[in-house]
């Protein structure tokens, strides 16, 4: 198993969370703890880069869905960037690809969030 690596960067008020490795029940609480303060700001803007995510289970999906709901409830923006093929398949099978705003790449996401590419 590949341990989950989480890198967070802020660009003009948009938090981008890069996930590498495997997001499972073991690491889901750690991701939730990192996301909580980012969500609690006024009108949060969060992008989750899934390009390097190799595995995603139901606990990981739960964290992402909860974050989407909390951000939306605060009139914020939430999107995912370029899910890896395995993760894209999970999103498709679960129907969550219709729920999440999915961007092809970081430049597209930043443009949609009002940032210069």
N, CA, C and O atoms as a MOPAC input file, in Angstrom:
PM7 MOZYME 1SCF
protein

 N      0.83000 1    -1.19200 1     0.00000 1
 C      0.00000 1     0.00000 1     0.00000 1
 C      0.86800 1     1.24700 1     0.00000 1
 O      1.92500 1     1.29300 1     0.63000 1
 N      0.40000 1     2.25300 1    -0.71900 1
 C      1.10500 1     3.52300 1    -0.76900 1
 C      0.48700 1     4.46000 1     0.26400 1
 O     -0.70600 1     4.76200 1     0.21200 1
 N      1.30200 1     4.90600 1     1.18800 1
 C      0.81100 1     5.84500 1     2.19600 1
 C      0.27100 1     7.09600 1     1.52500 1
 O      0.75900 1     7.50700 1     0.47200 1
 N     -0.73100 1     7.69200 1     2.13300 1
 C     -1.30200 1     8.91300 1     1.59400 1
 C     -0.41800 1    10.10100 1     1.95400 1
 O     -0.06800 1    10.30800 1     3.11600 1
 N     -0.06900 1    10.87100 1     0.93600 1
 C      0.64700 1    12.12700 1     1.13100 1
 C     -0.32700 1    13.25100 1     0.80300 1
 O     -1.02200 1    13.21400 1    -0.21300 1
 N     -0.36400 1    14.23900 1     1.66800 1
 C     -1.27500 1    15.36800 1     1.49300 1
 C     -0.45600 1    16.64800 1     1.49200 1
 O      0.23200 1    16.95700 1     2.46400 1
 N     -0.53400 1    17.38200 1     0.40400 1
 C      0.13000 1    18.68400 1     0.30700 1
 C     -0.94100 1    19.73800 1     0.07800 1
 O     -1.80700 1    19.57500 1    -0.78200 1
 N     -0.88300 1    20.81600 1     0.84600 1
 C     -1.85900 1    21.89200 1     0.72700 1
 C     -1.12300 1    23.17200 1     0.36400 1
 O     -0.11300 1    23.52500 1     0.97300 1
 N     -1.64800 1    23.85000 1    -0.63100 1
 C     -1.09900 1    25.16700 1    -0.95400 1
 C     -2.25400 1    26.13700 1    -1.15200 1
 O     -3.35600 1    25.74500 1    -1.53600 1
 N     -1.98700 1    27.39300 1    -0.88800 1
 C     -2.99600 1    28.43000 1    -1.01700 1
 C     -2.53700 1    29.41400 1    -2.08300 1
 O     -1.40400 1    29.89400 1    -2.06300 1
 N     -3.43100 1    29.70200 1    -3.00500 1
 C     -3.13700 1    30.68600 1    -4.03500 1
 C     -4.32000 1    31.63500 1    -4.13400 1
 O     -5.38900 1    31.27100 1    -4.62300 1
 N     -4.11200 1    32.85200 1    -3.66300 1
 C     -5.15500 1    33.87900 1    -3.70300 1
 C     -6.46900 1    33.40600 1    -3.07800 1
 O     -7.54800 1    33.66100 1    -3.61400 1
 N     -6.37000 1    32.71800 1    -1.94600 1
 C     -7.56000 1    32.29600 1    -1.23000 1
 C     -8.17100 1    30.98700 1    -1.69500 1
 O     -9.18600 1    30.55100 1    -1.15200 1
 N     -7.56600 1    30.35300 1    -2.69400 1
 C     -8.03900 1    29.04000 1    -3.13700 1
 C     -7.08000 1    27.99100 1    -2.59300 1
 O     -5.88800 1    28.00400 1    -2.90000 1
 N     -7.61100 1    27.08600 1    -1.78600 1
 C     -6.78900 1    26.00600 1    -1.23100 1
 C     -6.78000 1    24.85300 1    -2.21800 1
 O     -7.83300 1    24.35700 1    -2.61900 1
 N     -5.58200 1    24.43100 1    -2.60500 1
 C     -5.44300 1    23.25800 1    -3.47000 1
 C     -4.80900 1    22.15300 1    -2.64200 1
 O     -3.73100 1    22.32100 1    -2.07300 1
 N     -5.49700 1    21.02500 1    -2.58600 1
 C     -5.03700 1    19.87300 1    -1.81000 1
 C     -4.61300 1    18.79000 1    -2.79700 1
 O     -5.43800 1    18.25500 1    -3.53800 1
 N     -3.33500 1    18.47500 1    -2.80000 1
 C     -2.80800 1    17.43200 1    -3.67500 1
 C     -2.71600 1    16.13700 1    -2.88800 1
 O     -2.05200 1    16.06900 1    -1.85400 1
 N     -3.39200 1    15.11100 1    -3.39000 1
 C     -3.39100 1    13.80600 1    -2.73900 1
 C     -2.56800 1    12.82500 1    -3.56400 1
 O     -2.77400 1    12.69100 1    -4.77100 1
 N     -1.62800 1    12.13500 1    -2.90100 1
 C     -0.79800 1    11.12300 1    -3.56200 1
 C     -0.88700 1     9.83200 1    -2.76100 1
 O     -0.81200 1     9.85000 1    -1.53200 1
 N     -1.04700 1     8.72100 1    -3.45600 1
 C     -1.08000 1     7.43200 1    -2.77200 1
 C     -2.49000 1     6.89400 1    -2.67800 1
 O     -3.23500 1     6.92200 1    -3.65800 1
 N     -2.86100 1     6.40500 1    -1.51100 1
 C     -4.14700 1     5.75000 1    -1.31000 1
 C     -4.94400 1     6.42800 1    -0.19800 1
 O     -4.46000 1     6.60200 1     0.92000 1
 N     -6.16400 1     6.79900 1    -0.52900 1
 C     -7.07000 1     7.40500 1     0.44800 1
 C     -8.07800 1     6.34000 1     0.87800 1
 O     -8.98200 1     5.97200 1     0.12700 1
 N     -7.89700 1     5.86200 1     2.09800 1
 C     -8.74600 1     4.79600 1     2.61600 1
 C     -9.23400 1     5.15800 1     4.01000 1
 O     -9.02400 1     6.27600 1     4.48100 1
 N     -9.88400 1     4.20900 1     4.66300 1
 C    -10.46200 1     4.44800 1     5.99300 1
 C     -9.40600 1     4.85400 1     7.01000 1
 O     -9.70700 1     5.58200 1     7.95600 1
 N     -8.19900 1     4.40200 1     6.83200 1
 C     -7.12100 1     4.73800 1     7.76100 1
 C     -6.74600 1     6.21700 1     7.65700 1
 O     -6.54000 1     6.87800 1     8.67500 1
 N     -6.65600 1     6.73800 1     6.43200 1
 C     -6.20700 1     8.11600 1     6.21500 1
 C     -7.33900 1     9.13800 1     6.09000 1
 O     -7.08900 1    10.34200 1     6.12900 1
 N     -8.56800 1     8.67300 1     5.94100 1
 C     -9.69000 1     9.60400 1     5.77500 1
 C     -9.80800 1    10.60800 1     6.93000 1
 O    -10.04400 1    11.78800 1     6.67100 1
 N     -9.65400 1    10.18400 1     8.20200 1
 C     -9.74600 1    11.16100 1     9.28900 1
 C     -8.65600 1    12.23600 1     9.22300 1
 O     -8.89300 1    13.38800 1     9.58700 1
 N     -7.47700 1    11.85900 1     8.76400 1
 C     -6.38700 1    12.84300 1     8.63800 1
 C     -6.72300 1    13.88400 1     7.57500 1
 O     -6.49100 1    15.07600 1     7.77500 1
 N     -7.27400 1    13.43500 1     6.43700 1
 C     -7.68300 1    14.38200 1     5.39600 1
 C     -8.79500 1    15.28300 1     5.92300 1
 O     -8.77800 1    16.49100 1     5.68700 1
 N     -9.75600 1    14.70800 1     6.63100 1
 C    -10.85700 1    15.50000 1     7.19300 1
 C    -10.31900 1    16.57900 1     8.13400 1
 O    -10.78000 1    17.72000 1     8.10300 1
 N     -9.34900 1    16.21800 1     8.96200 1
 C     -8.76500 1    17.18100 1     9.90400 1
 C     -8.04300 1    18.31600 1     9.17500 1
 O     -8.04800 1    19.45700 1     9.63800 1
 N     -7.43700 1    18.01200 1     8.06200 1
 C     -6.75200 1    19.04300 1     7.27000 1
 C     -7.76900 1    19.93500 1     6.56900 1
 O     -7.56700 1    21.14500 1     6.46900 1
 N     -8.85400 1    19.35000 1     6.08700 1
 C     -9.84200 1    20.11800 1     5.33100 1
 C    -10.73100 1    20.98300 1     6.21800 1
 O    -11.17100 1    22.04900 1     5.78700 1
 N    -11.00500 1    20.55000 1     7.44800 1
 C    -11.93800 1    21.27100 1     8.31100 1
 C    -11.64700 1    22.77000 1     8.42900 1
 O    -12.55600 1    23.57100 1     8.20900 1
 N    -10.41500 1    23.18600 1     8.76500 1
 C    -10.18900 1    24.63300 1     8.87200 1
 C    -10.29400 1    25.35600 1     7.52400 1
 O    -10.62800 1    26.54000 1     7.48700 1
 N    -10.01500 1    24.66400 1     6.42900 1
 C    -10.12600 1    25.27800 1     5.10100 1
 C    -11.58400 1    25.51500 1     4.73300 1
 O    -11.90700 1    26.46400 1     4.01900 1
 N    -12.45100 1    24.65400 1     5.22200 1
 C    -13.88900 1    24.74500 1     4.93300 1
 C    -14.55100 1    25.83600 1     5.77100 1
 O    -15.52900 1    26.44100 1     5.33300 1
 N    -14.03500 1    26.09100 1     6.95800 1
 C    -14.70800 1    26.98200 1     7.90000 1
 C    -14.52100 1    28.46800 1     7.62400 1
 O    -15.07600 1    29.29500 1     8.34700 1
 N    -13.75700 1    28.82900 1     6.59900 1
 C    -13.61200 1    30.23700 1     6.24900 1
 C    -14.87000 1    30.70000 1     5.50700 1
 O    -15.64400 1    29.87900 1     5.01600 1
 N    -15.06500 1    32.00500 1     5.42900 1
 C    -16.19900 1    32.53700 1     4.68500 1
 C    -15.99800 1    32.23700 1     3.20100 1
 O    -14.92700 1    32.49300 1     2.65100 1
 N    -17.00900 1    31.70600 1     2.57200 1
 C    -16.99000 1    31.33000 1     1.15700 1
 C    -15.70600 1    30.59300 1     0.76400 1
 O    -14.89300 1    31.11400 1     0.00100 1
 N    -15.53500 1    29.39800 1     1.28500 1
 C    -14.32100 1    28.63300 1     0.99200 1
 C    -14.21300 1    28.27000 1    -0.48600 1
 O    -15.21500 1    28.08900 1    -1.17700 1
 N    -12.97900 1    28.17100 1    -0.94600 1
 C    -12.69100 1    27.73100 1    -2.31200 1
 C    -11.63600 1    26.63500 1    -2.20300 1
 O    -10.49600 1    26.89000 1    -1.81600 1
 N    -12.03300 1    25.41200 1    -2.55100 1
 C    -11.15200 1    24.26200 1    -2.37200 1
 C    -11.11000 1    23.43800 1    -3.65200 1
 O    -12.14100 1    23.09000 1    -4.22700 1
 N     -9.88900 1    23.13700 1    -4.08000 1
 C     -9.65000 1    22.21800 1    -5.18900 1
 C     -8.90600 1    21.01300 1    -4.63300 1
 O     -7.95800 1    21.17000 1    -3.86200 1
 N     -9.32500 1    19.82100 1    -5.01500 1
 C     -8.64500 1    18.60400 1    -4.59100 1
 C     -8.06500 1    17.95400 1    -5.84100 1
 O     -8.80000 1    17.49800 1    -6.71600 1
 N     -6.74100 1    17.92000 1    -5.91200 1
 C     -6.04200 1    17.35500 1    -7.06900 1
 C     -5.90900 1    15.84500 1    -6.87000 1
 O     -5.21100 1    15.38400 1    -5.96700 1
 N     -6.59100 1    15.08600 1    -7.73000 1
 C     -6.62600 1    13.63300 1    -7.62000 1
 C     -5.74000 1    12.94400 1    -8.66500 1
 O     -5.83000 1    11.73100 1    -8.85300 1
 N     -4.90400 1    13.70200 1    -9.32700 1
 C     -4.06400 1    13.16900 1   -10.39700 1
 C     -3.21200 1    11.99400 1    -9.93300 1
 O     -3.07900 1    11.00400 1   -10.65200 1
 N     -2.64000 1    12.09500 1    -8.75200 1
 C     -1.71100 1    11.07200 1    -8.25200 1
 C     -2.34100 1    10.14800 1    -7.21700 1
 O     -1.63500 1     9.41200 1    -6.52800 1
 N     -3.66100 1    10.18300 1    -7.10700 1
 C     -4.33200 1     9.29000 1    -6.15300 1
 C     -4.50200 1     7.92100 1    -6.80600 1
 O     -5.09300 1     7.80400 1    -7.87900 1
 N     -3.98300 1     6.89700 1    -6.15100 1
 C     -3.96900 1     5.55000 1    -6.71800 1
 C     -5.14600 1     4.68800 1    -6.26500 1
 O     -5.45700 1     3.67600 1    -6.89200 1
 N     -5.79300 1     5.08900 1    -5.18100 1
 C     -6.87200 1     4.27500 1    -4.61800 1
 C     -7.78300 1     5.17200 1    -3.80200 1
 O     -7.32300 1     6.09400 1    -3.12900 1
 N     -9.07900 1     4.89600 1    -3.86600 1
 C    -10.06300 1     5.66800 1    -3.12100 1
 C    -11.16600 1     4.71800 1    -2.67800 1
 O    -11.81600 1     4.08400 1    -3.50900 1
 N    -11.37900 1     4.61800 1    -1.35600 1
 C    -12.44800 1     3.74600 1    -0.87000 1
 C    -13.63300 1     4.59000 1    -0.39700 1
 O    -13.62900 1     5.81300 1    -0.53200 1
 N    -14.63500 1     3.92500 1     0.15400 1
 C    -15.86300 1     4.62400 1     0.55100 1
 C    -15.62000 1     5.65200 1     1.64700 1
 O    -16.29600 1     6.68000 1     1.68000 1
 N    -14.68000 1     5.40300 1     2.53800 1
 C    -14.37700 1     6.38100 1     3.59200 1
 C    -13.79400 1     7.65200 1     2.98200 1
 O    -14.14100 1     8.76100 1     3.39000 1
 N    -12.91500 1     7.48600 1     2.01100 1
 C    -12.34400 1     8.64000 1     1.32000 1
 C    -13.40500 1     9.40200 1     0.54700 1
 O    -13.42800 1    10.63200 1     0.55500 1
 N    -14.28800 1     8.66100 1    -0.12400 1
 C    -15.39800 1     9.30500 1    -0.82500 1
 C    -16.26700 1    10.09200 1     0.14400 1
 O    -16.72500 1    11.19300 1    -0.16100 1
 N    -16.48500 1     9.51000 1     1.31500 1
 C    -17.29700 1    10.18600 1     2.32400 1
 C    -16.71800 1    11.52200 1     2.74300 1
 O    -17.45700 1    12.48900 1     2.93400 1
 N    -15.40200 1    11.58500 1     2.88900 1
 C    -14.74600 1    12.84700 1     3.25500 1
 C    -14.94200 1    13.88200 1     2.14800 1
 O    -15.23800 1    15.04400 1     2.42700 1
 N    -14.77800 1    13.46300 1     0.90000 1
 C    -14.92900 1    14.39600 1    -0.22200 1
 C    -16.37000 1    14.87600 1    -0.36900 1
 O    -16.60800 1    16.05800 1    -0.61600 1
 N    -17.32600 1    13.97100 1    -0.21900 1
 C    -18.73400 1    14.35900 1    -0.32400 1
 C    -19.12500 1    15.29600 1     0.82500 1
 O    -19.82300 1    16.28700 1     0.60800 1
 N    -18.67800 1    14.98500 1     2.03800 1
 C    -18.97400 1    15.85600 1     3.18000 1
 C    -18.36600 1    17.23800 1     2.98200 1
 O    -18.99800 1    18.25100 1     3.28500 1
 N    -17.14600 1    17.27700 1     2.47700 1
 C    -16.49200 1    18.57000 1     2.22300 1
 C    -17.26800 1    19.36500 1     1.17600 1
 O    -17.47900 1    20.56700 1     1.33800 1
 N    -17.68900 1    18.70000 1     0.11000 1
 C    -18.48400 1    19.37400 1    -0.92000 1
 C    -19.74300 1    19.98000 1    -0.31500 1
 O    -20.07000 1    21.13600 1    -0.58300 1
 N    -20.44000 1    19.21200 1     0.49100 1
 C    -21.68000 1    19.71300 1     1.10900 1
 C    -21.40400 1    20.90200 1     2.02300 1
 O    -22.12100 1    21.90200 1     1.98100 1
 N    -20.37000 1    20.79400 1     2.84600 1
 C    -20.05400 1    21.88700 1     3.77200 1
 C    -19.63700 1    23.14400 1     3.01200 1
 O    -20.03900 1    24.24700 1     3.38100 1
 N    -18.84800 1    22.99400 1     1.97100 1
 C    -18.41000 1    24.15000 1     1.17900 1
 C    -19.61300 1    24.78400 1     0.48500 1
 O    -19.75700 1    26.00700 1     0.47900 1
 N    -20.46600 1    23.96200 1    -0.09100 1
 C    -21.66100 1    24.47600 1    -0.76900 1
 C    -22.57600 1    25.19400 1     0.21100 1
 O    -23.13900 1    26.23900 1    -0.11400 1
 N    -22.72600 1    24.64200 1     1.40300 1
 C    -23.55500 1    25.27800 1     2.42700 1
 C    -23.01800 1    26.65200 1     2.83300 1
 O    -23.77200 1    27.49600 1     3.31900 1
 N    -21.72500 1    26.87500 1     2.63500 1
 C    -21.10100 1    28.15300 1     2.98500 1
 C    -20.94000 1    29.04000 1     1.74700 1
 O    -20.16400 1    29.99600 1     1.76500 1
 N    -21.66800 1    28.72600 1     0.67600 1
 C    -21.61600 1    29.47900 1    -0.58600 1
 C    -20.20900 1    29.51600 1    -1.17500 1
 O    -19.79900 1    30.51700 1    -1.76300 1
 N    -19.47800 1    28.42300 1    -1.01400 1
 C    -18.12500 1    28.34700 1    -1.53100 1
 C    -18.05500 1    27.56600 1    -2.83500 1
 O    -19.07100 1    27.22500 1    -3.44000 1
 N    -16.83000 1    27.29600 1    -3.24200 1
 C    -16.55900 1    26.54500 1    -4.46400 1
 C    -15.72800 1    25.31800 1    -4.10300 1
 O    -14.81800 1    25.38700 1    -3.27700 1
 N    -16.06000 1    24.18900 1    -4.74200 1
 C    -15.33900 1    22.94100 1    -4.49700 1
 C    -15.22300 1    22.20700 1    -5.81700 1
 O    -16.20100 1    22.08400 1    -6.55500 1
 N    -14.03000 1    21.72200 1    -6.11500 1
 C    -13.85400 1    20.95100 1    -7.33900 1
 C    -12.73100 1    19.95600 1    -7.18900 1
 O    -11.89200 1    20.07000 1    -6.29600 1
 N    -12.72600 1    18.97200 1    -8.07900 1
 C    -11.64400 1    17.99900 1    -8.12300 1
 C    -10.93500 1    18.12000 1    -9.45900 1
 O    -11.54600 1    18.41600 1   -10.48600 1
 N     -9.63600 1    17.88600 1    -9.42000 1
 C     -8.80300 1    18.03000 1   -10.61500 1
 C     -8.33300 1    16.66500 1   -11.06700 1
 O     -7.79900 1    15.88200 1   -10.28200 1
 N     -8.53700 1    16.39500 1   -12.32900 1
 C     -7.95300 1    15.27600 1   -13.05800 1
 C     -7.83700 1    13.97500 1   -12.26800 1
 O     -6.72900 1    13.53100 1   -11.96700 1
 N     -8.96200 1    13.36400 1   -11.93400 1
 C     -8.86200 1    12.08700 1   -11.22900 1
 C     -8.07400 1    11.06400 1   -12.04700 1
 O     -8.23300 1    10.97300 1   -13.26400 1
 N     -7.23600 1    10.30600 1   -11.37300 1
 C     -6.52000 1     9.22600 1   -12.05100 1
 C     -7.55700 1     8.26100 1   -12.63600 1
 O     -8.70600 1     8.26400 1   -12.19400 1
 N     -7.17800 1     7.43800 1   -13.61600 1
 C     -8.16500 1     6.53200 1   -14.21700 1
 C     -8.90100 1     5.65000 1   -13.20600 1
 O    -10.10500 1     5.42800 1   -13.33500 1
 N     -8.19100 1     5.15700 1   -12.21900 1
 C     -8.83000 1     4.30400 1   -11.21400 1
 C     -9.84700 1     5.10000 1   -10.39800 1
 O    -10.95900 1     4.63200 1   -10.15500 1
 N     -9.46400 1     6.28900 1    -9.98400 1
 C    -10.36300 1     7.13300 1    -9.18200 1
 C    -11.51900 1     7.63200 1   -10.03900 1
 O    -12.65100 1     7.71600 1    -9.56200 1
 N    -11.24800 1     7.96400 1   -11.29700 1
 C    -12.32200 1     8.40100 1   -12.20400 1
 C    -13.36900 1     7.30300 1   -12.34700 1
 O    -14.56500 1     7.58700 1   -12.40600 1
 N    -12.93000 1     6.07200 1   -12.40100 1
 C    -13.85600 1     4.93800 1   -12.51200 1
 C    -14.72600 1     4.82700 1   -11.25500 1
 O    -15.92700 1     4.57200 1   -11.35000 1
 N    -14.11900 1     5.01700 1   -10.08500 1
 C    -14.88600 1     4.97700 1    -8.83600 1
 C    -15.93700 1     6.08300 1    -8.83900 1
 O    -17.08400 1     5.84800 1    -8.46000 1
 N    -15.55900 1     7.27800 1    -9.26200 1
 C    -16.50300 1     8.39200 1    -9.30800 1
 C    -17.62800 1     8.11100 1   -10.30000 1
 O    -18.78300 1     8.46900 1   -10.06700 1
 N    -17.27500 1     7.46600 1   -11.40600 1
 C    -18.28200 1     7.14900 1   -12.41900 1
 C    -19.25100 1     6.08100 1   -11.92000 1
 O    -20.46600 1     6.23500 1   -12.04500 1
 N    -18.72200 1     5.01000 1   -11.36100 1
 C    -19.55600 1     3.90300 1   -10.89100 1
 C    -20.50700 1     4.35300 1    -9.78100 1
 O    -21.65500 1     3.91100 1    -9.72200 1
 N    -20.02800 1     5.22500 1    -8.91100 1
 C    -20.86000 1     5.69900 1    -7.79900 1
 C    -21.80600 1     6.83400 1    -8.19600 1
 O    -22.69800 1     7.20100 1    -7.43200 1
 N    -21.60600 1     7.38100 1    -9.38600 1
 C    -22.42200 1     8.50700 1    -9.83400 1
 C    -21.95600 1     9.84200 1    -9.29500 1
 O    -22.57600 1    10.87200 1    -9.55900 1
 N    -20.86600 1     9.83300 1    -8.54100 1
 C    -20.38300 1    11.08300 1    -7.94200 1
 C    -19.73000 1    12.01700 1    -8.96400 1
 O    -19.50500 1    13.19300 1    -8.67900 1
 N    -19.42500 1    11.49200 1   -10.15400 1
 C    -18.88000 1    12.36900 1   -11.19100 1
 C    -19.90900 1    13.42900 1   -11.58400 1
 O    -19.54300 1    14.47700 1   -12.11600 1
 N    -21.17900 1    13.16800 1   -11.33000 1
 C    -22.23800 1    14.14100 1   -11.60300 1
 C    -22.37800 1    15.15400 1   -10.47800 1
 O    -22.88800 1    16.25400 1   -10.69000 1
 N    -21.93500 1    14.79100 1    -9.29800 1
 C    -22.04900 1    15.65300 1    -8.12500 1
 C    -20.87900 1    16.63100 1    -8.04000 1
 O    -21.06400 1    17.81200 1    -7.74400 1
 N    -19.67600 1    16.12700 1    -8.30400 1
 C    -18.47000 1    16.95300 1    -8.22600 1
 C    -18.26000 1    17.73900 1    -9.51900 1
 O    -18.59700 1    17.27300 1   -10.60700 1
 N    -17.70100 1    18.92900 1    -9.37900 1
 C    -17.19900 1    19.64400 1   -10.53600 1
 C    -15.80200 1    19.09400 1   -10.79600 1
 O    -14.90200 1    19.23600 1    -9.96800 1
 N    -15.63000 1    18.46000 1   -11.96500 1
 C    -14.36500 1    17.80900 1   -12.29400 1
 C    -13.65800 1    18.61900 1   -13.37100 1
 O    -14.22500 1    18.89500 1   -14.42800 1
 N    -12.41000 1    18.99700 1   -13.09000 1
 C    -11.60600 1    19.76300 1   -14.03200 1
 C    -10.53800 1    18.87200 1   -14.65300 1
 O    -10.03200 1    17.95300 1   -14.00800 1
 N    -10.20300 1    19.14600 1   -15.90200 1
 C     -9.19000 1    18.36400 1   -16.60900 1
 C     -7.79000 1    18.60700 1   -16.06900 1
 O     -6.96400 1    17.69600 1   -16.03000 1
 N     -7.52800 1    19.83900 1   -15.65200 1
 C     -6.19300 1    20.17000 1   -15.16200 1
 C     -6.26900 1    21.39000 1   -14.24500 1
 O     -7.31900 1    22.01300 1   -14.09000 1
 N     -5.13300 1    21.70800 1   -13.64800 1
 C     -5.06900 1    22.81300 1   -12.69100 1
 C     -5.40600 1    24.15300 1   -13.34700 1
 O     -6.09800 1    24.97900 1   -12.75200 1
 N     -4.91900 1    24.37000 1   -14.56800 1
 C     -5.17700 1    25.64500 1   -15.25200 1
 C     -6.67400 1    25.86500 1   -15.45500 1
 O     -7.17100 1    26.96900 1   -15.23200 1
 N     -7.38900 1    24.83700 1   -15.87000 1
 C     -8.83100 1    24.93800 1   -16.07600 1
 C     -9.53000 1    25.23800 1   -14.73800 1
 O    -10.43000 1    26.07500 1   -14.68200 1
 N     -9.12100 1    24.56500 1   -13.68500 1
 C     -9.72600 1    24.77700 1   -12.37700 1
 C     -9.47600 1    26.19200 1   -11.88200 1
 O    -10.39200 1    26.85800 1   -11.40000 1
 N     -8.23400 1    26.65100 1   -12.00100 1
 C     -7.91600 1    28.00200 1   -11.54600 1
 C     -8.66600 1    29.06000 1   -12.34100 1
 O     -9.09200 1    30.06700 1   -11.77600 1
 N     -8.83400 1    28.84800 1   -13.63200 1
 C     -9.59400 1    29.80300 1   -14.44700 1
 C    -11.03400 1    29.86300 1   -13.97500 1
 O    -11.61000 1    30.94600 1   -13.88000 1
 N    -11.62000 1    28.71500 1   -13.67900 1
 C    -13.00600 1    28.66300 1   -13.20900 1
 C    -13.15100 1    29.30300 1   -11.83100 1
 O    -14.19100 1    29.87900 1   -11.51100 1
 N    -12.10800 1    29.19800 1   -11.02900 1
 C    -12.13900 1    29.76500 1    -9.68400 1
 C    -11.67200 1    31.22300 1    -9.67800 1
 O    -11.53400 1    31.83400 1    -8.61800 1
 N    -11.43200 1    31.77300 1   -10.87000 1
 C    -11.08400 1    33.18100 1   -10.98400 1
 C     -9.62200 1    33.49700 1   -10.78600 1
 O     -9.27500 1    34.63700 1   -10.47600 1
 N     -8.75000 1    32.50600 1   -10.95800 1
 C     -7.30700 1    32.73600 1   -10.83100 1
 C     -6.65700 1    32.72200 1   -12.20700 1
 O     -7.10600 1    32.01400 1   -13.10800 1
 N     -5.62400 1    33.49000 1   -12.35900 1
 C     -4.85000 1    33.44000 1   -13.59900 1
 C     -4.10500 1    32.12600 1   -13.66800 1
 O     -3.56400 1    31.66400 1   -12.66300 1
 N     -4.07000 1    31.52300 1   -14.83100 1
 C     -3.38100 1    30.23400 1   -14.99400 1
 C     -1.87700 1    30.41000 1   -15.00500 1
 O     -1.14100 1    29.43100 1   -15.13300 1

